[in-house]
Amino acid sequence: MSCIFCRIASAEIPAEVVAQDGYALAFLDIAPLADGHTVVVPRRHVATLEEMPPAEIEALFRMVAHLSGPVRRAVGAAGSTIGVNNGAATGQTIPHVHVHIVPRWDDDGAGSVHTIFRPGSRRPVGEVGKEIRKALA
């Protein structure tokens, strides 16, 4: 098994685990963006969210919701950024679904998710909405 998150989930390699259940595991990031930076992964290897069945997605995000407040309180943060890089084009470097819970402070110098995109023209929202509805069918 070469996936580092699978190896952590199977306890093959150590991690600072803060929560776990039959579906998901949460541990502290070894290269944290902030104190308390927590990574939540499904136990089963899966590369992207859309490859997961609804019950597994629900279990994963139930753990994220369960942890977000305690992580923030444990480090005295004012808020948190919760994010998923879904696919290589987004910067996902480990092809195993993972959700980051990153504690945030008013003066931490980091921006919102909106700061990672350059301004520019976009397709009309009605056109994009039509394409999404078509893809759902």
C-alpha positions, 0 to 999 in steps of 0.5 A: 500500500503506497497511499500515505493516508491509507497507511495512516488509517491502517496504523502502519505509520504513526499519526497524531489521531484526534478522532476516528470511527468505522468510516473516517479518521482525523489527524493533525497535519505534519506540515500544518498551515496553522496550529490545529490543522486537522486532516479528515480522511475516509478509511477506504481509499478513494481519490475524489468525492464524486467516487464516494457513495452518499453514505460515506460522504455523509460519514466523512462530513459528519466527522468534519462537523463534529471536529470543527468547533473543538479544533477551533476551541482547542487552539483559541482560533476565531474561525476555521477554513474547511477545504477539499482539493478535489482532483490534481488540477486543484492542488490535490497532491495525495489522491485520497479524499481529504478535508482540511480543517484549518484554524484561523485568526483575525490577523493571520494574514491568510485570505478567503477561498476567493483569494486563490482565483484571479479576477476575469471574465466568466461564462454567463451563469445561466449557460453554466447552470444549464450545462450542470443540469444537463450533466445531472440528467 
